[in-house]
Amino acid sequence: MIDSRPFESLGSADHGWLDARHHFSFAGYHDPDRMGWGTLRVWNDDIIAAKSGFSEHPHEDMEIITYVRKGAITHSDSLGNEGRTEAGDVQVISAGTGIRHAEFNLEDEPTQLFQIWIMPDNRGDEPGWGMRPFPKADRAGQFVTLASGMAGDDDALPIRTNARVLGATLKAGGSLEFNTHSERHAYLVPATGRIEVDGQVVNARDGAAITGLDSVTISAIEDSELVLVDAA
């Protein structure tokens, strides 16, 4: 099954400094048919205005992956971590027993990002944070694992859940195959471009919810940047 979620159908919230779209129920947006996808709980498509951001707030028992699409986000937290994550790079928070953090766009232009929440395998672990760059050139024509809690993904940022977050870029006319398992839940979003997933058109910032399949073929109608979560 491939269920397309057009961008126009997503939940939305405009806070002035934050223009947010919600692939799944979040905050003031509630859709009983979109409460999550397997252990994937949140996929927010955020545009944060220059010189603004999220003041300090708490999280616990959630794996939070931030994929920066344009601009940069600056992070600080109650563990003493600080960092600036630029476009193409990835940040991970394992909230565990509890962490407080703030995220600000200190740049002179809007920052665009995906924030992805996946439920952890265990509750009550120690909190943690990490970030690293992932050059887009390494992802040309293939998926690269950006964050993972699965065996063998030693080059990815660690998360504490049976899931992977992957990224790829495809030139128009190019294609690749993604192999999973029919019992798992994959969720694919083109950050840019236009693609077909087993012949079904998915536009930029649409979502494609995939389950019941062992593999799908992704073909680029336009140059495309892809982000995919493969979750239990």
C-alpha positions as CSV (number, residue, x, y, z in Angstrom):
1,M,0.0,0.0,0.0
2,I,1.2,3.5,-0.9
3,D,-1.0,6.3,0.6
4,S,-0.2,9.7,-0.8
5,R,-0.6,12.7,1.6
6,P,-0.6,15.8,-0.5
7,F,1.0,18.9,1.1
8,E,-2.3,20.8,0.9
9,S,-4.0,18.2,3.1
10,L,-1.5,18.5,5.9
11,G,-2.3,20.2,9.2
12,S,-1.1,23.7,9.5
13,A,-0.3,26.4,12.0
14,D,1.0,29.9,11.3
15,H,2.5,31.6,14.4
16,G,4.0,34.5,12.5
17,W,7.6,33.5,13.2
18,L,6.8,29.8,12.5
19,D,5.0,28.4,9.5
20,A,4.4,24.8,10.3
21,R,2.8,21.9,8.4
22,H,2.0,18.6,10.2
23,H,2.0,15.2,8.5
24,F,0.6,13.7,11.7
25,S,-1.6,15.0,14.5
26,F,0.4,17.5,16.5
27,A,-0.4,20.3,19.0
28,G,-3.7,22.0,17.8
29,Y,-4.0,19.7,14.8
30,H,-5.8,16.5,15.4
31,D,-6.8,13.9,12.7
32,P,-7.7,10.5,14.1
33,D,-6.6,8.9,10.8
34,R,-3.1,10.5,11.1
35,M,-1.9,9.8,14.6
36,G,1.4,8.3,13.4
37,W,2.8,5.6,11.1
38,G,4.1,2.7,13.0
39,T,6.5,4.1,15.6
40,L,6.9,7.3,13.6
41,R,4.9,9.8,15.6
42,V,5.7,13.3,14.2
43,W,6.9,14.8,10.9
44,N,6.7,18.6,10.9
45,D,7.7,20.7,8.0
46,D,8.8,24.0,9.6
47,I,9.8,27.4,8.2
48,I,11.3,29.5,11.0
49,A,11.7,33.2,10.4
50,A,15.1,34.9,10.7
51,K,16.2,35.8,14.3
52,S,13.5,33.7,15.9
53,G,12.9,30.2,17.2
54,F,11.8,27.9,20.0
55,S,12.5,29.0,23.5
56,E,13.6,26.5,26.1
57,H,11.1,23.6,26.5
58,P,11.2,20.0,27.7
59,H,11.0,16.6,26.0
60,E,11.2,13.1,27.3
61,D,11.1,9.5,26.0
62,M,11.2,10.5,22.3
63,E,13.9,10.3,19.5
64,I,13.8,13.7,17.8
65,I,15.6,14.0,14.4
66,T,16.1,17.4,12.8
67,Y,16.9,17.5,9.1
68,V,17.8,21.0,8.0
69,R,16.8,21.8,4.4
70,K,17.8,25.5,4.1
71,G,19.6,27.9,6.5
72,A,20.7,26.7,9.9
73,I,19.4,26.0,13.4
74,T,21.3,26.7,16.6
75,H,20.8,24.4,19.6
76,S,21.4,24.6,23.3
77,D,20.2,22.2,26.0
78,S,20.2,21.4,29.7
79,L,23.1,18.9,29.3
80,G,25.4,21.8,28.2
81,N,25.4,20.9,24.5
82,E,25.6,23.7,21.9
83,G,25.7,23.4,18.2
84,R,24.7,24.9,14.8
85,T,23.2,22.5,12.2
86,E,23.4,23.7,8.6
87,A,21.4,22.7,5.5
88,G,22.0,19.1,4.6
89,D,23.1,18.2,8.2
90,V,21.2,16.3,10.8
91,Q,20.7,16.7,14.6
92,V,19.4,14.0,17.0
93,I,18.0,14.3,20.5
94,S,17.4,11.2,22.5
95,A,15.1,12.8,25.2
96,G,15.2,9.8,27.6
97,T,14.4,10.7,31.2
98,G,14.1,14.4,30.2
99,I,16.0,17.2,28.5
100,R,15.3,20.9,28.1
101,H,16.5,22.6,24.9
102,A,16.1,25.7,22.8
103,E,16.4,26.0,19.0
104,F,16.9,29.3,17.3
105,N,17.3,30.5,13.7
106,L,20.1,33.1,14.2
107,E,20.6,33.5,10.5
108,D,19.5,36.5,8.3
109,E,17.1,34.3,6.2
110,P,14.4,31.8,7.0
111,T,15.4,28.3,8.0
112,Q,13.5,25.3,6.6
113,L,13.6,22.0,8.3
114,F,11.9,18.7,8.9
115,Q,11.5,17.6,12.5
116,I,10.8,13.9,12.9
117,W,9.8,12.2,16.2
118,I,10.1,8.4,16.5
119,M,9.1,6.5,19.7
120,P,12.0,4.8,21.5
121,D,12.2,1.1,22.1
122,N,12.7,1.7,25.8
123,R,11.6,4.4,28.2
124,G,13.8,6.0,30.9
125,D,17.2,6.0,29.2
126,E,19.7,8.8,29.8
127,P,19.2,11.8,27.5
128,G,21.7,12.6,24.8
129,W,22.3,14.9,21.8
130,G,24.4,14.7,18.6
131,M,24.8,16.2,15.2
132,R,27.0,15.7,12.1
133,P,27.2,16.8,8.4
134,F,26.1,14.5,5.6
135,P,27.4,15.9,2.2
136,K,24.7,15.7,-0.4
137,A,27.2,14.5,-3.0
138,D,27.5,11.2,-1.0
139,R,23.8,10.7,-1.4
140,A,23.6,11.0,-5.2
141,G,21.5,8.2,-6.7
142,Q,21.4,6.3,-3.4
143,F,20.0,6.3,0.1
144,V,22.5,7.1,2.9
145,T,21.5,6.3,6.4
146,L,21.5,9.5,8.5
147,A,20.2,8.2,11.8
148,S,19.6,4.7,12.9
149,G,19.0,2.3,15.8
150,M,19.6,-0.8,13.7
151,A,22.5,-3.1,13.6
152,G,25.3,-2.3,11.2
153,D,24.6,1.4,10.7
154,D,27.7,2.5,12.4
155,D,28.2,5.6,10.2
156,A,24.8,7.0,11.2
157,L,23.8,9.2,14.1
158,P,22.6,6.7,16.8
159,I,18.9,6.7,17.8
160,R,17.3,4.3,20.3
161,T,14.6,2.8,18.2
162,N,14.2,0.1,15.6
163,A,14.2,2.6,12.7
164,R,16.3,4.4,10.2
165,V,16.2,7.9,8.7
166,L,17.7,8.0,5.2
167,G,18.4,10.7,2.6
168,A,19.1,10.6,-1.1
169,T,19.2,12.9,-4.1
170,L,18.1,11.9,-7.6
171,K,18.6,13.6,-10.9
172,A,15.6,13.9,-13.2
173,G,15.2,10.6,-15.0
174,G,17.1,8.7,-12.3
175,S,15.7,6.0,-10.2
176,L,16.5,3.8,-7.2
177,E,15.0,0.9,-5.3
178,F,14.2,0.9,-1.6
179,N,14.1,-2.4,0.1
180,T,12.3,-2.9,3.4
181,H,9.9,-5.5,4.8
182,S,6.2,-5.7,4.3
183,E,5.5,-5.5,8.0
184,R,7.4,-2.2,8.4
185,H,6.2,1.3,7.9
186,A,8.1,3.6,5.5
187,Y,7.3,7.3,5.1
188,L,8.9,9.2,2.2
189,V,8.9,13.0,1.6
190,P,10.6,14.8,-1.3
191,A,12.1,17.9,0.3
192,T,12.4,19.2,-3.3
193,G,11.4,18.0,-6.7
194,R,8.8,15.6,-8.0
195,I,9.0,11.8,-8.0
196,E,7.0,8.6,-8.8
197,V,6.8,5.8,-6.2
198,D,5.9,2.6,-8.0
199,G,4.2,4.9,-10.6
200,Q,2.4,7.1,-8.1
201,V,3.3,10.8,-8.4
202,V,4.5,12.5,-5.2
203,N,5.2,16.2,-5.3
204,A,7.6,18.3,-3.2
205,R,6.7,18.2,0.6
206,D,3.9,15.6,0.0
207,G,4.1,12.5,2.1
208,A,4.0,8.9,0.9
209,A,3.1,6.3,3.6
210,I,4.2,2.8,2.5
211,T,3.5,-0.6,4.1
212,G,2.7,-4.1,3.0
213,L,5.6,-4.0,0.4
214,D,9.1,-5.5,0.4
215,S,10.4,-2.9,-2.0
216,V,9.4,0.2,-4.0
217,T,10.9,1.9,-7.0
218,I,11.4,5.6,-6.8
219,S,11.9,7.6,-10.1
220,A,12.6,11.3,-10.3
221,I,10.5,13.4,-12.6
222,E,12.5,16.4,-11.5
223,D,15.8,16.8,-9.6
224,S,14.7,15.7,-6.1
225,E,16.0,15.6,-2.6
226,L,14.4,12.7,-0.6
227,V,14.1,12.0,3.1
228,L,12.7,8.6,4.2
229,V,11.9,7.0,7.6
230,D,11.8,3.2,7.8
231,A,10.1,2.4,11.1
232,A,8.7,-0.6,12.9
